[in-house]
Amino acid sequence: MTAILQCTLLTILSVEFIIGNLGNAFMALVNIMDWVKRRKISSVDLILSALAVSRIAWLWLILMMLLISALSPASLITEKDVRILNISWTMTNHFSIWLATCLSIFYFLKIANFSSSLFLFLKWRVKKVVPVTMVVSLLFLLINIIVINIKIDTWFVGCKRNISYITRSNSSGQFFRLILFCNIMFALIPFTFFLLTFLLLIFSLWKHLKTIQHTTKGSGDVSTTAHVKVLQTVVSFLLLYTIFFLSLIFQLWNIGSQKKNTEILFFTVMELAFPSGHSCVLILGNTKLRRAFLSVMQCLRCRSKDAEPLGS
């Protein structure tokens, strides 16, 4: 039963990895080609391109960490390896989450309608809000890396004082639990920003629908359509974001469990659902990317039809 479950999880993991790489590579390629062609790039396309690159790096790093945990004994992993892997995961995860959050903030400022002077101030400077947000996020990244380095130094100093393999194995669970807890706490910051923009978008749509009830009988105006379209993308993002957070929380609770391989695969499948599934949502929700995707699919369909007589 365990072998069947592991085989199923490996299959799902492989599909997520392929979809994630293809989807994010497609986003980056389309936007970069459009940038080269037009000699300019919009804020949304720039965010999407940077997000796609960070997601590809994140996917490969997760795969590498999975292989290391499965093939390399914990006793052979050096301090340098632990430091590089943890800081690399922290950085790629940071940019993946913060760029996705900045995308939500951008859509919120573009679509939502409020009379607040602070909101109007930010709305008129939306192209500056995203870069400033990313610069501020770098401060959180720096603090996160410093905290992780302190934890790593403390743990390895303790290991050098007591080199017993049993003692090191027992303390490694507590060490990785602390590292993961630290990353979860820092990841809660962009998640809070995202939840705030999500709730404000819903409130903005409610206010708009309430207003147009007194002015028009229809509800298919441009603003309503824009609100609904953005909310569809944001709701999908919220679902995937929540699954990702749950995977981190479950890992925090289950570090040191006996069913190691199966649980690692299960949590990795949950974790990869975020960068892989979100790329599909972004492609389908973006007009330019959706048209490019449909065009590619049509070309592939035509080529397969042309190749049929040759193979018969």
C-alpha positions as CSV (number, residue, x, y, z in Angstrom):
1,M,0.0,0.0,0.0
2,T,2.8,2.4,0.9
3,A,4.6,1.6,-2.4
4,I,1.5,2.4,-4.4
5,L,1.0,5.6,-2.5
6,Q,4.6,6.7,-3.1
7,C,4.3,5.8,-6.8
8,T,1.1,7.9,-7.1
9,L,2.7,10.8,-5.3
10,L,5.8,10.6,-7.5
11,T,3.6,10.7,-10.6
12,I,1.7,13.8,-9.3
13,L,5.0,15.4,-8.3
14,S,6.5,14.8,-11.8
15,V,3.4,16.3,-13.5
16,E,3.5,19.4,-11.2
17,F,7.2,19.8,-11.9
18,I,6.7,19.6,-15.7
19,I,3.6,21.9,-15.7
20,G,5.3,24.4,-13.4
21,N,8.5,24.6,-15.6
22,L,6.6,24.8,-18.9
23,G,4.0,27.3,-17.6
24,N,6.5,29.6,-16.0
25,A,8.9,29.3,-18.9
26,F,6.1,30.1,-21.3
27,M,5.1,33.3,-19.3
28,A,8.7,34.5,-19.2
29,L,9.3,33.8,-22.9
30,V,6.1,35.5,-24.2
31,N,6.7,38.6,-22.1
32,I,10.4,38.8,-23.0
33,M,9.7,38.3,-26.8
34,D,7.0,41.1,-26.6
35,W,9.5,43.3,-24.7
36,V,12.1,42.8,-27.5
37,K,9.5,43.4,-30.2
38,R,8.0,46.6,-28.7
39,R,11.1,47.9,-26.9
40,K,9.0,48.5,-23.8
41,I,7.4,46.4,-21.1
42,S,4.4,47.0,-18.9
43,S,4.5,46.8,-15.1
44,V,2.3,43.6,-15.1
45,D,4.5,41.9,-17.7
46,L,7.6,42.8,-15.8
47,I,6.2,41.3,-12.5
48,L,5.0,38.2,-14.4
49,S,8.4,37.7,-16.0
50,A,10.3,38.1,-12.7
51,L,7.7,35.8,-11.0
52,A,8.1,33.1,-13.6
53,V,12.0,33.1,-13.3
54,S,11.8,32.9,-9.5
55,R,9.3,30.1,-9.7
56,I,11.5,28.1,-12.1
57,A,14.5,28.5,-9.8
58,W,12.2,27.5,-6.8
59,L,11.0,24.4,-8.5
60,W,14.5,23.1,-9.4
61,L,15.7,23.9,-5.9
62,I,12.8,21.9,-4.3
63,L,13.6,19.0,-6.6
64,M,17.3,19.1,-5.6
65,M,16.4,19.3,-1.9
66,L,14.1,16.3,-2.3
67,L,16.8,14.3,-4.0
68,I,19.4,15.2,-1.3
69,S,17.0,14.2,1.5
70,A,16.3,10.9,-0.2
71,L,19.8,9.9,-1.3
72,S,22.2,11.6,1.1
73,P,22.4,10.6,4.8
74,A,22.0,13.5,7.2
75,S,25.4,12.8,8.8
76,L,27.1,13.6,5.4
77,I,25.5,17.0,5.0
78,T,28.0,19.7,5.9
79,E,27.4,23.1,7.5
80,K,28.0,24.7,4.1
81,D,25.4,22.5,2.4
82,V,22.8,23.3,5.1
83,R,23.5,27.1,4.8
84,I,23.4,27.2,1.0
85,L,20.2,25.1,0.7
86,N,18.3,27.0,3.4
87,I,19.3,30.4,2.2
88,S,18.6,29.5,-1.4
89,W,15.1,28.2,-0.5
90,T,14.4,31.3,1.6
91,M,15.4,33.6,-1.3
92,T,13.5,31.8,-4.1
93,N,10.4,31.4,-1.8
94,H,10.6,35.1,-0.8
95,F,10.6,36.4,-4.4
96,S,7.9,33.9,-5.5
97,I,5.5,35.0,-2.7
98,W,6.3,38.7,-2.7
99,L,6.1,39.1,-6.5
100,A,2.7,37.3,-6.5
101,T,1.6,39.6,-3.7
102,C,2.8,42.7,-5.6
103,L,0.8,41.5,-8.6
104,S,-2.3,41.3,-6.4
105,I,-1.6,44.8,-5.0
106,F,-1.2,46.1,-8.5
107,Y,-4.5,44.7,-9.7
108,F,-6.2,46.0,-6.5
109,L,-5.0,49.6,-7.1
110,K,-5.9,49.4,-10.8
111,I,-9.4,48.0,-10.4
112,A,-10.8,49.0,-7.0
113,N,-12.6,52.3,-6.4
114,F,-12.4,54.1,-3.0
115,S,-12.7,57.7,-2.1
116,S,-10.0,57.5,0.6
117,S,-7.2,60.1,0.1
118,L,-4.6,57.4,0.9
119,F,-6.0,55.0,-1.6
120,L,-6.1,57.7,-4.3
121,F,-2.5,58.7,-3.5
122,L,-1.4,55.1,-4.0
123,K,-3.6,54.6,-7.1
124,W,-2.1,57.5,-8.9
125,R,1.4,56.2,-8.1
126,V,0.7,52.5,-8.7
127,K,3.8,52.1,-10.9
128,K,6.0,53.3,-8.0
129,V,4.1,51.3,-5.3
130,V,5.2,47.9,-6.6
131,P,9.0,48.7,-6.8
132,V,8.9,50.3,-3.3
133,T,7.0,47.2,-2.0
134,M,9.7,44.9,-3.4
135,V,12.5,47.1,-1.9
136,V,10.9,47.0,1.5
137,S,10.5,43.2,1.2
138,L,14.3,43.0,0.7
139,L,14.6,44.3,4.3
140,F,12.5,41.4,5.5
141,L,14.6,39.0,3.4
142,L,17.8,40.3,4.9
143,I,16.4,39.9,8.5
144,N,15.2,36.4,7.6
145,I,18.6,35.3,6.3
146,I,20.4,36.8,9.3
147,V,18.1,34.9,11.7
148,I,18.6,31.6,9.7
149,N,22.4,32.1,9.8
150,I,22.3,32.6,13.6
151,K,20.2,29.4,14.0
152,I,22.6,27.4,11.7
153,D,25.7,28.7,13.6
154,T,24.2,27.9,17.0
155,W,23.2,24.4,15.9
156,F,26.6,23.4,14.4
157,V,28.5,24.8,17.4
158,G,26.4,22.5,19.5
159,C,27.1,19.6,17.2
160,K,30.9,20.2,17.4
161,R,30.7,20.1,21.2
162,N,28.8,16.8,21.2
163,I,29.7,14.9,18.0
164,S,27.5,11.9,18.9
165,Y,25.5,10.8,15.9
166,I,22.5,10.0,18.0
167,T,22.6,13.4,19.7
168,R,23.0,15.2,16.3
169,S,20.1,13.2,14.8
170,N,17.8,14.1,17.7
171,S,18.7,17.8,17.6
172,S,18.4,18.1,13.8
173,G,14.6,17.7,14.0
174,Q,14.4,20.6,16.4
175,F,16.8,22.7,14.3
176,F,14.9,22.2,11.0
177,R,11.6,22.9,12.9
178,L,13.1,26.3,14.0
179,I,14.2,27.1,10.5
180,L,10.8,26.3,9.0
181,F,9.0,28.2,11.8
182,C,11.1,31.2,11.0
183,N,10.3,31.0,7.3
184,I,6.6,30.6,8.0
185,M,6.6,33.7,10.2
186,F,8.2,35.8,7.5
187,A,5.9,34.4,4.8
188,L,2.9,35.5,6.9
189,I,3.8,39.2,6.1
190,P,3.0,39.1,2.3
191,F,0.1,36.7,3.0
192,T,-1.4,39.3,5.3
193,F,-1.0,42.0,2.6
194,F,-2.6,39.7,0.1
195,L,-5.6,38.9,2.3
196,L,-6.1,42.6,2.9
197,T,-6.2,43.4,-0.8
198,F,-8.5,40.4,-1.4
199,L,-11.0,41.6,1.2
200,L,-10.8,45.2,0.0
201,L,-11.5,44.0,-3.6
202,I,-14.6,42.2,-2.5
203,F,-15.7,45.3,-0.5
204,S,-15.0,47.5,-3.6
205,L,-17.1,45.2,-5.8
206,W,-19.9,45.2,-3.3
207,K,-19.9,49.0,-3.2
208,H,-19.8,49.2,-7.0
209,L,-22.8,46.8,-7.4
210,K,-24.7,48.8,-4.8
211,T,-24.1,52.0,-6.7
212,I,-25.1,50.8,-10.1
213,Q,-28.4,49.4,-8.8
214,H,-29.5,53.0,-8.6
215,T,-28.1,54.0,-12.0
216,T,-28.6,51.1,-14.3
217,K,-30.6,47.8,-14.6
218,G,-27.7,45.8,-16.0
219,S,-24.7,44.6,-14.1
220,G,-22.4,43.9,-17.0
221,D,-20.5,47.2,-17.0
222,V,-16.8,47.4,-17.5
223,S,-15.9,48.0,-13.8
224,T,-18.0,45.0,-12.7
225,T,-16.4,42.8,-15.3
226,A,-12.9,43.9,-14.3
227,H,-13.7,43.3,-10.6
228,V,-15.0,39.8,-11.3
229,K,-12.1,38.8,-13.6
230,V,-9.5,39.9,-11.0
231,L,-11.4,38.3,-8.2
232,Q,-11.4,35.0,-10.1
233,T,-7.6,35.1,-10.4
234,V,-7.2,36.2,-6.8
235,V,-9.5,33.5,-5.4
236,S,-7.5,30.9,-7.3
237,F,-4.3,32.4,-5.9
238,L,-5.8,32.4,-2.4
239,L,-6.6,28.7,-2.7
240,L,-3.1,27.7,-3.9
241,Y,-1.5,30.1,-1.3
242,T,-3.5,28.4,1.5
243,I,-2.5,24.9,0.3
244,F,1.2,26.0,0.3
245,F,0.9,27.4,3.8
246,L,-0.8,24.2,5.0
247,S,2.1,22.2,3.5
248,L,4.6,24.2,5.5
249,I,2.5,23.9,8.7
250,F,2.1,20.1,8.3
251,Q,5.9,19.8,7.7
252,L,6.4,21.8,10.9
253,W,4.3,19.4,12.9
254,N,5.6,16.2,11.3
255,I,9.4,16.8,11.3
256,G,11.0,13.7,12.8
257,S,8.1,11.4,11.9
258,Q,8.8,7.7,11.1
259,K,6.9,7.8,7.8
260,K,9.5,10.0,6.4
261,N,9.6,9.3,2.6
262,T,5.8,9.2,2.1
263,E,5.3,12.3,4.1
264,I,8.1,14.2,2.4
265,L,6.5,13.3,-1.0
266,F,3.0,14.3,0.2
267,F,4.2,17.7,1.5
268,T,6.3,18.4,-1.6
269,V,3.2,17.7,-3.8
270,M,1.3,20.2,-1.8
271,E,4.1,22.7,-1.9
272,L,4.6,22.4,-5.7
273,A,0.9,22.9,-6.3
274,F,1.4,26.6,-5.6
275,P,4.1,27.5,-8.2
276,S,2.7,25.1,-10.8
277,G,-1.0,25.7,-10.5
278,H,-0.6,29.5,-10.2
279,S,1.3,29.7,-13.5
280,C,-1.8,28.1,-15.2
281,V,-4.1,30.5,-13.5
282,L,-2.0,33.5,-14.6
283,I,-1.8,32.3,-18.2
284,L,-5.6,31.8,-18.4
285,G,-6.3,35.0,-16.6
286,N,-4.0,37.2,-18.8
287,T,-5.4,38.1,-22.3
288,K,-2.0,38.2,-24.0
289,L,-0.8,35.0,-22.4
290,R,-4.0,33.2,-23.1
291,R,-4.0,34.2,-26.8
292,A,-0.4,33.1,-27.1
293,F,-1.2,29.8,-25.4
294,L,-4.2,29.1,-27.7
295,S,-2.0,30.1,-30.7
296,V,0.7,27.6,-29.7
297,M,-1.9,24.8,-29.1
298,Q,-3.5,25.5,-32.5
299,C,-0.1,25.3,-34.2
300,L,0.7,22.0,-32.4
301,R,-2.7,20.6,-33.4
302,C,-2.2,21.6,-37.1
303,R,1.3,20.0,-37.1
304,S,-0.1,16.8,-35.6
305,K,-2.8,16.7,-38.3
306,D,-0.2,17.3,-41.1
307,A,2.0,14.5,-39.6
308,E,-0.8,11.9,-39.6
309,P,-0.7,10.9,-43.3
310,L,3.1,10.5,-43.1
311,G,2.8,8.0,-40.3
312,S,0.0,6.0,-41.9
